[in-house]
Amino acid sequence: MKHRVTLIGCGTVGQGLLELLRDGREDLATQHGAEFSLVGVSDLRMGSAEASTGLDVGAVLDAAKRGSFDGLPGSERKRDAIGMIQEVPADILAEATHTDLQTGDPGLTHIRSALTAGRSVVTTNKGPIVLALRELTELARTHGAHLRFEGTVMSGTPVLSVATRDLAGDRIQEIRGILNGTTNYILTRMEIGESYDDALADAQKKGYAEAKPDADVEGYDAQAKVVILAAALMGTELPLSKVPCEGITGITPDMIATARDAGQRYKLISSVRRGAGGVEASVRPMALDLDDPLAAIGGTMNAIDFRTSLLGPLTIVGPGAGRRETGFALLSDLLSVHRAR
Ligand SMILES: NC(=O)c1ccc[n+]([C@@H]2O[C@H](COP(=O)([O-])OP(=O)(O)OC[C@H]3O[C@@H](n4cnc5c(N)ncnc54)[C@H](OP(=O)(O)O)[C@@H]3O)[C@@H](O)[C@H]2O)c1
């Protein structure tokens, strides 16, 4: 089956997806019977290009590396994201613009617009899902479209699909996770004796932490993922303000040493559980016993630990970021939409 795809936002993740579409073209056709034809791409800085018969994905990638789509066939007609979504006939929108947890935009407007036009959406953008999952799900249903957002939690590591598809029939009671690789890297460095400042500087040097690291170290990125887990897997919309959040900036070498002496290790734990008063969620540093499956997760790796009524414990470990890893989240979502269509 052929699917016409438009990509909005051609940064790290968008380019990761294009690499996988370029390299996996034959396997996708032979193993899955799926052909994804890139009929349009729009990026704030690079411009736009479109072709109803499909763009040459390799040429789009080369242009993206140069920083401009100018010169590509179909780049003469400049379209912004909304113009592309509304006017270029397509089946699926891949939305990979930056996350804004206050307004959800520009992604929220893009996704609303695509679903309203009956186009399915795959996205790695947390903002729209945190702020409007119920509305977007309803919009998709009304217009016969599909919405997938695997990459918003743990990148391409399958978490949401496993929980919704493979745990169907079971009931998730509690979810605990290490959902932010930057803070896990910093805590891992502190375990081997580095100060918080040195560990953060090292994470910044290696490209794991932003120059302005607040979203990671204050726990806000993990807090957004907790809201997505509560909504997608426990059917409860929690506003960000209802999720108590404490990051790792208060963790000192003394605390790490005291925990070590007690046979424990600090981790930034995101949790969602069904309590007597409904679904409760939080993000906070916790000293875990070393036999806790989450205590063994080091470096930038992420993990999630489900406790379910029938299966009991289930732990999934995998990458939580990266160009190809997160591009893969979009690819697996595209295949999920392919199966659904
Ligand atoms: N990178 C990861 O490992 C990872 C992992 C999980 C989830 N995510 C999520 O995936 C999304 C993309 O991440 P990324 O790392 O690829 O970010 P990025 O490198 O900053 O790419 C975002 C791209 O979107 C473009 N853009 C912004 N507003 C636009 C608009 N209105 N119309 C068209 N293009 C627009 C940006 O252009 P300008 O540069 O000109 O602003 C940029 O090229 C984010 O929401 C992020 O939170 C990323």
The ligand as an SDF file (V2000), in Angstrom:
LIG
                    3D

 48 52  0  0  0  0  0  0  0  0999 V2000
   16.1880   14.6790   19.4120 N   0  0  0  0  0  0  0  0  0  0  0  0
   15.7340   13.6480   20.1200 C   0  0  0  0  0  0  0  0  0  0  0  0
   16.4920   12.7300   20.4590 O   0  0  0  0  0  0  0  0  0  0  0  0
   14.2670   13.5810   20.4950 C   0  0  0  0  0  0  0  0  0  0  0  0
   13.8110   12.4760   21.2470 C   0  0  0  0  0  0  0  0  0  0  0  0
   12.4350   12.3880   21.5370 C   0  0  0  0  0  0  0  0  0  0  0  0
   11.5760   13.3990   21.1250 C   0  0  0  0  0  0  0  0  0  0  0  0
   12.0640   14.4780   20.4380 N   0  0  0  0  0  0  0  0  0  0  0  0
   11.1220   15.5190   20.0170 C   0  0  0  0  0  0  0  0  0  0  0  0
   11.0640   15.5320   18.5970 O   0  0  0  0  0  0  0  0  0  0  0  0
   10.8390   16.8630   18.1100 C   0  0  0  0  0  0  0  0  0  0  0  0
   11.9390   17.2270   17.1400 C   0  0  0  0  0  0  0  0  0  0  0  0
   13.1750   17.1860   17.8270 O   0  0  0  0  0  0  0  0  0  0  0  0
   14.5510   17.5600   17.0940 P   0  0  0  0  0  0  0  0  0  0  0  0
   15.6280   17.1250   18.0170 O   0  0  0  0  0  0  0  0  0  0  0  0
   14.5290   17.0870   15.6980 O   0  0  0  0  0  0  0  0  0  0  0  0
   14.4560   19.1600   17.0910 O   0  0  0  0  0  0  0  0  0  0  0  0
   15.2010   20.1610   16.1000 P   0  0  0  0  0  0  0  0  0  0  0  0
   16.4930   19.5590   15.6360 O   0  0  0  0  0  0  0  0  0  0  0  0
   15.1980   21.4750   16.7600 O   0  0  0  0  0  0  0  0  0  0  0  0
   14.2320   20.1920   14.8160 O   0  0  0  0  0  0  0  0  0  0  0  0
   13.0310   20.8540   14.7870 C   0  0  0  0  0  0  0  0  0  0  0  0
   12.8790   21.4460   13.4000 C   0  0  0  0  0  0  0  0  0  0  0  0
   11.5760   21.9780   13.2530 O   0  0  0  0  0  0  0  0  0  0  0  0
   11.6930   23.2290   12.5670 C   0  0  0  0  0  0  0  0  0  0  0  0
   10.5250   24.0520   12.8500 N   0  0  0  0  0  0  0  0  0  0  0  0
   10.2260   24.7660   13.9620 C   0  0  0  0  0  0  0  0  0  0  0  0
    9.0380   25.3940   13.8150 N   0  0  0  0  0  0  0  0  0  0  0  0
    8.5800   25.0880   12.5740 C   0  0  0  0  0  0  0  0  0  0  0  0
    7.4220   25.4320   11.8200 C   0  0  0  0  0  0  0  0  0  0  0  0
    6.4840   26.2480   12.3180 N   0  0  0  0  0  0  0  0  0  0  0  0
    7.3010   24.9360   10.5680 N   0  0  0  0  0  0  0  0  0  0  0  0
    8.2410   24.1260   10.0370 C   0  0  0  0  0  0  0  0  0  0  0  0
    9.3670   23.7730   10.7120 N   0  0  0  0  0  0  0  0  0  0  0  0
    9.5330   24.2370   11.9590 C   0  0  0  0  0  0  0  0  0  0  0  0
   12.9670   23.8170   13.1270 C   0  0  0  0  0  0  0  0  0  0  0  0
   13.4440   24.8750   12.3260 O   0  0  0  0  0  0  0  0  0  0  0  0
   14.4080   25.9910   13.0230 P   0  0  0  0  0  0  0  0  0  0  0  0
   15.6980   25.2980   13.3240 O   0  0  0  0  0  0  0  0  0  0  0  0
   14.5490   27.0460   12.0050 O   0  0  0  0  0  0  0  0  0  0  0  0
   13.6890   26.4620   14.2600 O   0  0  0  0  0  0  0  0  0  0  0  0
   13.8690   22.5870   13.1440 C   0  0  0  0  0  0  0  0  0  0  0  0
   14.5130   22.3950   11.8930 O   0  0  0  0  0  0  0  0  0  0  0  0
   10.8000   17.7690   19.3500 C   0  0  0  0  0  0  0  0  0  0  0  0
    9.4700   18.0210   19.6840 O   0  0  0  0  0  0  0  0  0  0  0  0
   11.5200   16.9360   20.4100 C   0  0  0  0  0  0  0  0  0  0  0  0
   11.0670   17.2290   21.7160 O   0  0  0  0  0  0  0  0  0  0  0  0
   13.3780   14.5890   20.1160 C   0  0  0  0  0  0  0  0  0  0  0  0
  1  2  1  0
  2  3  2  0
  2  4  1  0
  4  5  1  0
  4 48  2  0
  5  6  2  0
  6  7  1  0
  7  8  2  0
  8  9  1  0
  8 48  1  0
  9 10  1  0
  9 46  1  0
 10 11  1  0
 11 12  1  0
 11 44  1  0
 12 13  1  0
 13 14  1  0
 14 15  2  0
 14 16  1  0
 14 17  1  0
 17 18  1  0
 18 19  2  0
 18 20  1  0
 18 21  1  0
 21 22  1  0
 22 23  1  0
 23 24  1  0
 23 42  1  0
 24 25  1  0
 25 26  1  0
 25 36  1  0
 26 27  1  0
 26 35  1  0
 27 28  2  0
 28 29  1  0
 29 30  1  0
 29 35  2  0
 30 31  1  0
 30 32  2  0
 32 33  1  0
 33 34  2  0
 34 35  1  0
 36 37  1  0
 36 42  1  0
 37 38  1  0
 38 39  2  0
 38 40  1  0
 38 41  1  0
 42 43  1  0
 44 45  1  0
 44 46  1  0
 46 47  1  0
M  CHG  2   8   1  16  -1
M  END
$$$$
